[in-house]
Amino acid sequence: PLDPGQLPAPTDLRAEIMPGGAIHLQWRTAAQYEGLLRYSVYGATQDTLKPSAEDLLGTADDCRLTYRASRSNVRYTFAVAAGLAGVDGDGSISEPVRLATGELPPPQPPQQATATLRIDGSVRLTYELPPGTRSGGVGVLRSRQAIDPSAPAGETVPVRQSPGGESLLAPPSSDRHYALSAKDPDGGPPAVLPLQAR
């Protein structure tokens, strides 16, 4: 059996800024381990990185991850650790890679969105984020009237995220106008897509 403590560190870690401002991370692992590992991706805004829960950006089953919460004019340090799928704990960690961002473009609104009214009055919202766009998360607004994307107003809705993301469940309401709001990691205005529950 594989020993989690003896796993080889990922190699050739690379980070690049995508046209939409997200950061694409990619690395390599030995061919004999492909499909057996999961990866923990860590990031920090200082030159040294000590992997911890607060620095965990996400996990991946293959050798890549897109980090969407990137901020403008920040120097990042990234590293990746391999672990066994379904087993807690990481093995060896990669050499760090550093990347400085300049001024990044604002987020783009979600796309391919639907708002499906369910029999109990709740609404299932599905969407995709445009490839490579950055986002500090997606929020939901709800209103009795159509929501203007240039001046969004309405009730902020507490939603339940589905595993894997890009699907949200809003609690029952008589309101039928919704908006998906891609938050700007730099604190600027969100990118808003209005839609109506049907």
Disulfide bonds with the S-S distance in Angstrom:
none
